[in-house]
Amino acid sequence: MSGRHYLRTFSLTVALAAPWVMTACGGHHYYHDAYYNDDHHWDRNEIVFYNQWTVETHRDPHRDFRKLNAEEQRQYWEWRHHHSR
């Protein structure tokens, strides 16, 4: 295999994994928002915002954030950036 093939494979892996990047540290999770290139601490506060988003955007039935596709996750983070903490 050529170096180019490895680079493509690595790039694809990173692109597919980016929405799911989480680091577990004592039960604390962080998500990387590739669109805004920042990290978000997923805690009770974020869950409140996520539930608000699901109601405001008429997402039914409620799904775990990790089960949303990349576009839906991007939509959430875009919405989230327009709502203060």
C-alpha positions in Angstrom: 0.0 0.0 0.0 1.2 3.5 -0.8 1.6 6.3 1.6 -1.2 8.1 -0.3 -3.6 5.2 0.5 -2.7 5.3 4.2 -3.2 9.1 4.3 -6.6 8.7 2.6 -7.7 6.0 5.0 -6.5 8.0 8.0 -8.3 11.1 6.8 -11.5 9.2 6.2 -11.3 7.6 9.6 -10.8 10.9 11.3 -13.6 12.5 9.3 -16.0 9.7 10.3 -15.0 9.6 13.9 -14.9 13.4 14.5 -18.5 13.8 15.6 -18.1 11.0 18.0 -14.8 12.0 19.5 -15.3 11.8 23.2 -12.8 11.5 26.0 -14.0 9.9 29.1 -12.5 11.2 32.3 -14.4 10.2 35.3 -17.7 10.0 33.3 -17.2 13.5 31.7 -17.6 13.6 28.0 -16.4 16.1 25.4 -17.6 16.4 21.9 -15.6 18.1 19.2 -17.7 20.4 17.0 -15.8 20.3 13.7 -18.0 23.1 12.2 -17.0 25.6 14.8 -13.7 23.8 15.7 -14.3 23.7 19.4 -15.0 21.2 22.1 -18.1 20.9 24.2 -18.4 19.4 27.7 -21.4 17.1 27.7 -22.9 17.4 31.1 -26.4 17.9 32.7 -26.3 21.5 31.5 -25.7 20.4 27.9 -28.5 17.8 28.2 -30.9 20.6 29.1 -30.0 22.5 26.0 -30.1 19.3 23.8 -33.6 18.6 25.1 -34.7 22.2 24.4 -33.3 21.8 20.9 -35.3 18.6 20.3 -38.5 20.3 21.4 -37.9 23.5 19.4 -37.0 21.7 16.2 -39.8 19.1 16.6 -37.4 16.1 16.7 -39.6 13.2 17.6 -38.9 10.7 19.0 -36.1 11.9 21.2 -32.8 10.2 20.3 -29.6 10.0 22.1 -27.2 12.7 20.6 -24.7 10.0 19.7 -27.3 8.4 17.4 -27.8 11.5 15.4 -26.1 11.5 12.0 -23.3 14.0 11.3 -25.6 16.6 9.7 -28.1 16.5 12.6 -25.2 16.9 15.1 -23.9 19.9 13.1 -27.4 21.4 13.2 -27.5 21.0 17.0 -24.1 22.6 17.5 -25.0 25.5 15.2 -28.2 26.0 17.2 -26.3 25.7 20.4 -23.8 28.4 19.4 -26.7 30.8 19.2 -28.0 30.0 22.7 -26.2 31.3 25.7 -25.1 29.2 28.6 
